[in-house]
């Protein structure tokens, strides 16, 4: 559920992280006035800009869009890292034949997604 505007979240994240509008503008490669328009909710940033802003501000992009999720994305990254570690450890225990079967399955899944 959306509980805040994207502009409010950008403003809050800038304040919490100690950045100025111009620093965010420089990172995005846009004019400072566009950041002001985002903050004032005159314009909504497109998805690619939200992702870049979230990276710069070290926040979850979904939070930045105004939804009721945790601000920090570190938790999500830690979960992903933990999942990756578990997968790697599990694969290392497999026989060569089992590993080949897993590779084949991954190839089938990735082809199906295209």
VOTIKE-604572 format. One line per field, with one value per atom (N, C-alpha, C): x negated, z negated, y; atom name; residue number from 1. Coordinates in steps of 0.1 Angstrom, whole numbers, plus 5000, padded with zeros to 4 digits. Each point is the difference from the previous one (the first is absolute). Layout:
BEGIN
px = (X | ...) $
pz = (Z | ...) $
py = (Y | ...) $
atom = (CA | ...) $
seq = (NUM | ...) $
//
This chain:
BEGIN
px = (4992 | 5008 | 4991 | 5003 | 4993 | 5004 | 4990 | 5003 | 4994 | 4991 | 4993 | 4997 | 4998 | 4997 | 4985 | 4997 | 4986 | 4992 | 5005 | 4993 | 4997 | 5010 | 4997 | 4989 | 5000 | 4989 | 4987 | 4999 | 4987 | 4995 | 5008 | 4997 | 4994 | 5008 | 4996 | 4987 | 4998 | 4987 | 4989 | 5001 | 4990 | 4995 | 5010 | 4998 | 4992 | 5006 | 4994 | 4986 | 4997 | 4987 | 4990 | 5005 | 4992 | 4996 | 5008 | 4997 | 5009 | 4995 | 5007 | 5006 | 5010 | 5007 | 4990 | 4990 | 4991 | 4991 | 4997 | 4992 | 5008 | 5013 | 5008 | 5002 | 5002 | 5001 | 4987 | 4989 | 4987 | 4999 | 5004 | 4999 | 5010 | 5011 | 5010 | 4997 | 4992 | 4997 | 5011 | 5007 | 5011 | 4998 | 5009 | 4999 | 5006 | 4995 | 5004 | 5015 | 5005 | 5014 | 5010 | 4995 | 5008 | 5001 | 4990 | 5001 | 5010 | 4999 | 5010 | 5014 | 5002 | 5013 | 5005 | 4990 | 5003 | 5005 | 4992 | 5003 | 5013 | 5003 | 5013 | 5012 | 4997 | 5010 | 5006 | 4992 | 5005 | 4998 | 4990 | 4997 | 4997 | 5003 | 4997 | 4988 | 4990 | 4988 | 5004 | 4994 | 5002 | 4992 | 5003 | 4995 | 4984 | 4994 | 4985 | 4994 | 5007 | 4995 | 5002 | 5011 | 5002 | 4990 | 4996 | 4990 | 4986 | 4997 | 4987 | 5000 | 5012 | 5001 | 4999 | 5006 | 5000 | 4986 | 4992 | 4986 | 4992 | 5002 | 4992 | 5004 | 5013 | 5004 | 5000 | 4996 | 5000 | 5013 | 5011 | 5013 | 5006 | 5011 | 5007 | 5008 | 4999 | 5008 | 5015 | 5005 | 5015 | 5003 | 4992 | 5002 | 5000 | 4990 | 4999 | 5012 | 5007 | 5012 | 5012 | 4998 | 5010 | 5008 | 4995 | 5007 | 4996 | 5008 | 4998 | 4990 | 4987 | 4990 | 4988 | 4991 | 4989 | 4992 | 4994 | 4993 | 4987 | 4992 | 4987 | 5001 | 4992 | 5001 | 4989 | 4992 | 4989 | 5006 | 5011 | 5007 | 5002 | 5006 | 5002 | 4988 | 4989 | 4988 | 4994 | 5001 | 4995 | 5007 | 5013 | 5008 | 4995 | 4999 | 4995 | 4986 | 4991 | 4987 | 5001 | 5008 | 5002 | 5005 | 5010 | 5006 | 4989 | 4992 | 4989 | 4990 | 4996 | 4991 | 5005 | 5013 | 5007 | 5000 | 5003 | 5000 | 4986 | 4990 | 4986 | 4996 | 5003 | 4996 | 5007 | 5012 | 5008 | 4995 | 4997 | 4995 | 4986 | 4992 | 4987 | 5001 | 5011 | 5001 | 5005 | 5004 | 5006 | 4989 | 5003 | 4991 | 4999 | 4991 | 4998 | 5013 | 5005 | 5012 | 5012 | 5001 | 5011 | 4998 | 4988 | 4997 | 5004 | 4997 | 5004 | 5015 | 5007 | 5014 | 5006 | 4994 | 5004 | 4998 | 4988 | 4997 | 5010 | 5003 | 5010 | 5014 | 5004 | 5012 | 5000 | 4989 | 4999 | 5001 | 4993 | 5001 | 5014 | 5008 | 5013 | 5009 | 4998 | 5008 | 4997 | 4987 | 4997 | 5004 | 5001 | 5005 | 5015 | 5006 | 5015 | 5004 | 4991 | 5003 | 4999 | 4993 | 4998 | 5011) $
pz = (5000 | 5000 | 5000 | 5009 | 5001 | 4988 | 4993 | 4989 | 5000 | 5010 | 5001 | 5015 | 5003 | 5014 | 5002 | 5013 | 5003 | 4997 | 5002 | 4997 | 4985 | 4992 | 4985 | 4997 | 5006 | 4997 | 5005 | 5011 | 5005 | 4991 | 4996 | 4990 | 4987 | 4995 | 4987 | 5002 | 5010 | 5002 | 5002 | 5007 | 5002 | 4986 | 4992 | 4987 | 4991 | 5000 | 4991 | 5004 | 5013 | 5005 | 5001 | 4998 | 5000 | 5013 | 5010 | 5014 | 5003 | 5010 | 5005 | 5014 | 5004 | 5013 | 5011 | 5000 | 5011 | 5001 | 4989 | 5000 | 5007 | 4996 | 5007 | 5015 | 5003 | 5014 | 5008 | 4994 | 5007 | 5002 | 4990 | 5001 | 5011 | 5001 | 5010 | 5014 | 5000 | 5013 | 5005 | 4990 | 5003 | 4994 | 5004 | 4994 | 4986 | 4991 | 4987 | 4999 | 5009 | 5000 | 5002 | 5006 | 5002 | 4986 | 4992 | 4987 | 4991 | 5002 | 4992 | 5005 | 5013 | 5005 | 4994 | 4999 | 4994 | 4986 | 4992 | 4986 | 4998 | 5009 | 4999 | 5006 | 5005 | 5006 | 5013 | 5006 | 5013 | 5011 | 4999 | 5009 | 4992 | 5006 | 4993 | 5008 | 4993 | 5007 | 5007 | 5011 | 5007 | 4992 | 5003 | 4993 | 5000 | 5012 | 5000 | 4991 | 4999 | 4991 | 4985 | 4997 | 4987 | 4995 | 5009 | 4997 | 4997 | 5009 | 4998 | 4987 | 4997 | 4988 | 4988 | 5000 | 4989 | 4998 | 5011 | 4998 | 4993 | 5005 | 4995 | 4985 | 4997 | 4986 | 4991 | 5006 | 4992 | 4993 | 5008 | 4995 | 5009 | 4996 | 5008 | 5010 | 5013 | 5010 | 4998 | 4994 | 4998 | 4989 | 4989 | 4990 | 5006 | 5009 | 5006 | 5008 | 5005 | 5008 | 4991 | 4986 | 4991 | 4993 | 5003 | 4994 | 4986 | 4993 | 4986 | 4999 | 5002 | 4999 | 4993 | 4994 | 4993 | 5010 | 4994 | 5008 | 5005 | 4991 | 5003 | 5009 | 5010 | 5008 | 4996 | 4990 | 4996 | 4996 | 4994 | 4995 | 5012 | 5011 | 5012 | 5006 | 5001 | 5005 | 4992 | 4986 | 4992 | 5002 | 5002 | 5003 | 5013 | 5010 | 5013 | 4999 | 4992 | 4998 | 4993 | 4990 | 4992 | 5009 | 5008 | 5009 | 5010 | 5005 | 5010 | 4993 | 4987 | 4993 | 4998 | 4997 | 4998 | 5013 | 5011 | 5013 | 5003 | 4999 | 5003 | 4991 | 4987 | 4991 | 5004 | 5004 | 5004 | 5012 | 5010 | 5013 | 4998 | 4992 | 4997 | 4995 | 4994 | 4994 | 5011 | 5012 | 5010 | 5008 | 5005 | 5009 | 5013 | 5009 | 5013 | 5008 | 5000 | 5007 | 4996 | 4987 | 4994 | 5004 | 5000 | 5004 | 5015 | 5008 | 5014 | 5002 | 4992 | 5001 | 4996 | 4989 | 4995 | 5011 | 5006 | 5011 | 5011 | 5004 | 5010 | 4997 | 4987 | 4996 | 5000 | 4996 | 5000 | 5014 | 5009 | 5014 | 5006 | 4996 | 5004 | 4994 | 4988 | 4993 | 5007 | 5002 | 5005 | 5015 | 5007 | 5014 | 5000 | 4990 | 4999 | 4997 | 4992 | 4996 | 5011 | 5011 | 5011 | 5009) $
py = (4988 | 5012 | 5012 | 5010 | 5012 | 5009 | 5005 | 5009 | 5014 | 5002 | 5013 | 5002 | 5013 | 5003 | 4997 | 4998 | 4998 | 5012 | 5012 | 5012 | 5002 | 4996 | 5000 | 4991 | 4988 | 4990 | 5005 | 5006 | 5005 | 5010 | 5010 | 5010 | 4994 | 4991 | 4993 | 4993 | 4993 | 4992 | 5009 | 5011 | 5010 | 5005 | 5004 | 5006 | 4989 | 4988 | 4990 | 4996 | 5000 | 4996 | 5012 | 5012 | 5012 | 5005 | 4997 | 5005 | 5012 | 5007 | 5012 | 4996 | 5007 | 4998 | 4999 | 5009 | 5001 | 4988 | 4993 | 4988 | 4989 | 4999 | 4990 | 5003 | 5013 | 5004 | 4996 | 5002 | 4997 | 4985 | 4992 | 4986 | 4995 | 5006 | 4995 | 5006 | 5011 | 5006 | 5009 | 5006 | 5009 | 5013 | 5010 | 5013 | 5000 | 5008 | 5001 | 5003 | 5008 | 5004 | 4987 | 4990 | 4988 | 4993 | 5000 | 4994 | 5008 | 5013 | 5008 | 4997 | 4998 | 4996 | 4986 | 4991 | 4987 | 5002 | 5008 | 5002 | 5007 | 5009 | 5007 | 4993 | 4988 | 4991 | 5006 | 5009 | 5006 | 4989 | 4992 | 4989 | 4988 | 4988 | 4987 | 4995 | 4995 | 4995 | 4986 | 4998 | 4987 | 4989 | 4988 | 4988 | 5000 | 5003 | 5000 | 5011 | 5011 | 5011 | 4996 | 4993 | 4995 | 4990 | 4991 | 4991 | 5007 | 5009 | 5008 | 5008 | 5006 | 5008 | 4990 | 4989 | 4990 | 4996 | 4997 | 4996 | 5011 | 5013 | 5011 | 5002 | 4999 | 5003 | 4988 | 4988 | 4988 | 4997 | 5000 | 4997 | 4990 | 4993 | 4991 | 5008 | 4997 | 5007 | 5000 | 4989 | 5000 | 5010 | 5001 | 5010 | 5014 | 5002 | 5013 | 5004 | 4990 | 5003 | 5003 | 4998 | 5004 | 4989 | 4987 | 4989 | 4997 | 4992 | 4997 | 4988 | 5002 | 4990 | 5006 | 4992 | 5007 | 5009 | 5010 | 5010 | 4994 | 4993 | 4995 | 4987 | 5000 | 4988 | 4990 | 5003 | 4991 | 4987 | 4999 | 4988 | 4991 | 5006 | 4992 | 4995 | 5008 | 4995 | 4989 | 5001 | 4990 | 4987 | 5001 | 4988 | 4993 | 5009 | 4995 | 4993 | 5007 | 4994 | 4987 | 4999 | 4988 | 4989 | 5003 | 4990 | 4995 | 5010 | 4996 | 4991 | 5003 | 4992 | 4986 | 4999 | 4987 | 4992 | 5006 | 4993 | 4995 | 5009 | 4996 | 4988 | 5001 | 4989 | 4987 | 5001 | 4988 | 4994 | 5009 | 4995 | 4993 | 5005 | 4994 | 4986 | 4997 | 4986 | 4990 | 5005 | 4991 | 4993 | 4989 | 4992 | 5008 | 4997 | 5006 | 4998 | 4988 | 4997 | 5008 | 5002 | 5008 | 5015 | 5005 | 5014 | 5002 | 4990 | 5002 | 5000 | 4992 | 5000 | 5014 | 5005 | 5014 | 5010 | 5000 | 5009 | 4999 | 4988 | 4998 | 5006 | 4998 | 5005 | 5016 | 5006 | 5014 | 5005 | 4994 | 5004 | 4999 | 4990 | 4999 | 5011 | 5003 | 5010 | 5014 | 5003 | 5013 | 5001 | 4990 | 5000 | 5003 | 4993 | 5002 | 5014 | 5007 | 5014 | 5010 | 4996 | 5010 | 5001) $
atom = (N | CA | C | N | CA | C | N | CA | C | N | CA | C | N | CA | C | N | CA | C | N | CA | C | N | CA | C | N | CA | C | N | CA | C | N | CA | C | N | CA | C | N | CA | C | N | CA | C | N | CA | C | N | CA | C | N | CA | C | N | CA | C | N | CA | C | N | CA | C | N | CA | C | N | CA | C | N | CA | C | N | CA | C | N | CA | C | N | CA | C | N | CA | C | N | CA | C | N | CA | C | N | CA | C | N | CA | C | N | CA | C | N | CA | C | N | CA | C | N | CA | C | N | CA | C | N | CA | C | N | CA | C | N | CA | C | N | CA | C | N | CA | C | N | CA | C | N | CA | C | N | CA | C | N | CA | C | N | CA | C | N | CA | C | N | CA | C | N | CA | C | N | CA | C | N | CA | C | N | CA | C | N | CA | C | N | CA | C | N | CA | C | N | CA | C | N | CA | C | N | CA | C | N | CA | C | N | CA | C | N | CA | C | N | CA | C | N | CA | C | N | CA | C | N | CA | C | N | CA | C | N | CA | C | N | CA | C | N | CA | C | N | CA | C | N | CA | C | N | CA | C | N | CA | C | N | CA | C | N | CA | C | N | CA | C | N | CA | C | N | CA | C | N | CA | C | N | CA | C | N | CA | C | N | CA | C | N | CA | C | N | CA | C | N | CA | C | N | CA | C | N | CA | C | N | CA | C | N | CA | C | N | CA | C | N | CA | C | N | CA | C | N | CA | C | N | CA | C | N | CA | C | N | CA | C | N | CA | C | N | CA | C | N | CA | C | N | CA | C | N | CA | C | N | CA | C | N | CA | C | N | CA | C | N | CA | C | N | CA | C | N | CA | C | N | CA | C | N | CA | C | N | CA | C | N | CA | C | N | CA | C | N | CA | C | N | CA | C) $
seq = (1 | 1 | 1 | 2 | 2 | 2 | 3 | 3 | 3 | 4 | 4 | 4 | 5 | 5 | 5 | 6 | 6 | 6 | 7 | 7 | 7 | 8 | 8 | 8 | 9 | 9 | 9 | 10 | 10 | 10 | 11 | 11 | 11 | 12 | 12 | 12 | 13 | 13 | 13 | 14 | 14 | 14 | 15 | 15 | 15 | 16 | 16 | 16 | 17 | 17 | 17 | 18 | 18 | 18 | 19 | 19 | 19 | 20 | 20 | 20 | 21 | 21 | 21 | 22 | 22 | 22 | 23 | 23 | 23 | 24 | 24 | 24 | 25 | 25 | 25 | 26 | 26 | 26 | 27 | 27 | 27 | 28 | 28 | 28 | 29 | 29 | 29 | 30 | 30 | 30 | 31 | 31 | 31 | 32 | 32 | 32 | 33 | 33 | 33 | 34 | 34 | 34 | 35 | 35 | 35 | 36 | 36 | 36 | 37 | 37 | 37 | 38 | 38 | 38 | 39 | 39 | 39 | 40 | 40 | 40 | 41 | 41 | 41 | 42 | 42 | 42 | 43 | 43 | 43 | 44 | 44 | 44 | 45 | 45 | 45 | 46 | 46 | 46 | 47 | 47 | 47 | 48 | 48 | 48 | 49 | 49 | 49 | 50 | 50 | 50 | 51 | 51 | 51 | 52 | 52 | 52 | 53 | 53 | 53 | 54 | 54 | 54 | 55 | 55 | 55 | 56 | 56 | 56 | 57 | 57 | 57 | 58 | 58 | 58 | 59 | 59 | 59 | 60 | 60 | 60 | 61 | 61 | 61 | 62 | 62 | 62 | 63 | 63 | 63 | 64 | 64 | 64 | 65 | 65 | 65 | 66 | 66 | 66 | 67 | 67 | 67 | 68 | 68 | 68 | 69 | 69 | 69 | 70 | 70 | 70 | 71 | 71 | 71 | 72 | 72 | 72 | 73 | 73 | 73 | 74 | 74 | 74 | 75 | 75 | 75 | 76 | 76 | 76 | 77 | 77 | 77 | 78 | 78 | 78 | 79 | 79 | 79 | 80 | 80 | 80 | 81 | 81 | 81 | 82 | 82 | 82 | 83 | 83 | 83 | 84 | 84 | 84 | 85 | 85 | 85 | 86 | 86 | 86 | 87 | 87 | 87 | 88 | 88 | 88 | 89 | 89 | 89 | 90 | 90 | 90 | 91 | 91 | 91 | 92 | 92 | 92 | 93 | 93 | 93 | 94 | 94 | 94 | 95 | 95 | 95 | 96 | 96 | 96 | 97 | 97 | 97 | 98 | 98 | 98 | 99 | 99 | 99 | 100 | 100 | 100 | 101 | 101 | 101 | 102 | 102 | 102 | 103 | 103 | 103 | 104 | 104 | 104 | 105 | 105 | 105 | 106 | 106 | 106 | 107 | 107 | 107 | 108 | 108 | 108 | 109 | 109 | 109 | 110 | 110 | 110 | 111 | 111 | 111 | 112 | 112 | 112 | 113 | 113 | 113 | 114 | 114 | 114) $
//
